[in-house]
């Protein structure tokens, strides 16, 4: 089984963090490759960045299916371009955000999403609402850092995350934490030891959900929502 994990930003440091987080949790007989595009934004902190990155991701996904990958994981919180990716290929496609939000309600009544920048909060609220998750089941709180900040000093970010989670758990009465940024990947184990609560690392969740779909021989429906797009001339 081969899964391609795509980090939509162009920061190889971020891609390595993702790969290192997945490695201890890689399922047996599963090969996971983590890549990022050569062109596009260094970090994704807006809808504009997401749309720019998605164009490159779409090209990579089509090639991945041709090259025999069994599944795709989009490893950026917010799942940029996920709908189009599901249209373009027949193999299973999982976004780390949708995977996290599928798991979180199973582990407690209310989950806390810790995102990086303040501007990520409204984007995540819109996403969560689009999935039909009721307001009483979640809270979204920012760390106040960009993904570039997080990648430049992960130790300081980890300390901020720990203090932030401890405070927000009390303020929001949450029972589960979702790490709302791929740059937070790999911090879960230490934070769980300190905070004594379930913490979802989204890149790990994404890979395992993708493996489950492959093993169950399931993929996105092509009947309507993710039907393969008609072929039109595209002028560049």
N, C-alpha and C positions, 0 to 999 in steps of 0.2 A: 504494500500500500504506500503510495506516494502523495504527500500533501504539500502544496506550495503556500507558504505564508508570505503575504505581501505587505510590507510596511509602505504605505503610500507616500511618505515623505522621503526626501533624498539624503537623510542623515544616516550614514553607515553605523555610527555609534548607537543610534536608536535601534537599528536592525540587529546589532549584536546583543543588546540588552534583551530584546525579544527572544532571540535564539537561545540565549543563556537561561532565560526563565522557563522556556519550554522543555529544554533538555532533560531535567530530572523527572519530568512528568510524561515523557514521550511513551506512548503505548507500545507494547511488544509488536514486532513485525511491521513497524510503521517508520517510514523515512520522511522526515520533515525538513524542508529547505526554506530558509528565510532570505528574502531578497527585498530590494527597494529599487525604484526607478532611477535612471540616471538624470532625468530632467524633471523639473517641478520644484515646488516650495521645500525649503529645508525643514519647516515646521508647519503644521496645520492648525491655525487659530481662528478661522473664520469660514463662512460658507464660500467665500471667494477662493481661499486656499483649497478647500475641499473639491470644488469644481475643477480647478486647475490640475490637481493631483489625479482626479478620477479619470481624466483623458488618458494618462499614461497607464494607469492601472487596468483600464479596459483592454488596451493593447496587450499587456502582459498576460492577462487572463486567457485571452483567445489563444495565444501561443502556448500557454501551459496545457490547455486541453489537447492541442495538437501533439504536444510532446509527451503525452501519456500520464499526466498527473490525474489522480483519482478524486481530488477535492481541492478547494481553494479556501483560504482564510484571509479575510481583509483585516489587517492588524492596525487599525487606527480607531480610537474611540470616537464614535459618531458614524462609523461605517460609510465613509464617503464613496459614492458611486455604486453602492451595493445593489440597488434595484436594476441598474443597467447591466451589471456583471451577471446577475441571475438570468437576465434575458439572453445574454450573449453565449452562454455555455450550457451544456446538459449535465455536466458533473456538479456535485453538490457545492454550494457556495455558502459560507457562514461568515457573518460579521462578528467581531469580538464583542460589540455592544449588544447586539440582539441575543448572542449566546449568554452573556452575563445576566440580561434581564429575563431570560427564560429560567435560569437557575435560581436567582436571588429570592423570588417569592416562595420557592420550595423550602427555603432554609429559615424563614422567619416571617413574622407579620409585616415588618417594615424594614426596608433596606436603605442604607445611606450611600450615596454616590459621591466620592471625592474626586472632583475634576481639577485641572490645573488652573486655567485662567478664569477670571470672573465672567468673561464673555461666553464661556462654554456652558454656563448654567442655563440660559434660555434655550440654547440649542438642544441640550439634553432633556429639558422639560418637554419641549415639542416632540422629541423622538419618543420619550416614554408615553406621552399621551397618544401618539399615533399607534402604539402597540396595545392600547386599551387598558393599561395598568391604572387602577384608581389612585386618586391623590393620597389617600391615607396609607398607601403601601410604600411610599418612597420620599426621600428628601435628597436634594442636590446641593452640595456646598463646595465652594472653590477654595483652592490653596492660595491663589493670588500670584501664581508663577506661570510663565509661558513654558511650552515644551522645550524651548531652547535653554531657558533657565534651569529646568529640571535636569537636562542632559549635561549641563556644564558643571553641576555640583549636586550629584545624587545623594551624597551623605547628608548635606544640609536639608535637601528636599525630604529625605526619609524622616529626619527628626521633626520637620514641620508637619509632615503627614501624620506622624504618630500623635503629636500634641493636638492637631486639628481633629483627628478622629475621636480621641478621648473626650474632647469638649463637645463635639457635635453629636456623639452617641447619647450623651446626657440631655442635650438640648432638644433632640428630635425623637428620643425614645426608640431609636433604631436598634435592631438586633444583628444585622448583617451588614458588611461593608463591601462595596464594589469599587475597585480601583479604577477610576474613570480616566485613565490615560495609559497608553502603551509604554510611556517613559517611566511609569511606576512599576513596571514588570520586574519580577524577581525580589520584591520587597515583602511579599506576602508572609513567608515563613517566620521571619523575625518579628513582624508586626503581630502575627497571631499569638506568638509566645508572650508578647508584652501585654496585648489587649484582651486575650482569652475569648475571642469571638471568631465566627467564620468570616474569612475574607476571600473574595473571588478575584483571582488574577485573570483579567479578561482574555489574554492571549492563550493561556492554558485552557480556559473554558471553550474558546473558539476551536482549538485543535481537537479537544475531546468530543465536542458536539459534532464536528465534521467527521471524525472517525465513526461515531455512532451512526450517522446518516449513511456512510459508505457501507458499514457492516450490515445495516438494515436494508441496503439497496434502495434507499430513498434519495430523492433530489427534488428541487423546486419544480412545481407543476408548470407545464407549458401550455395549459389549456387557455389561460386568459392573462392573468396578472403578469407573468414572466414569459409570455409567448415570445418566440424568436422574432426580432424586428424585421419588417420587410426590407428588402435591399433597394436602397435608393442611391443615386449618384451623390457623393459627398465632395464638394469642392473645397480645396485647400489653398 
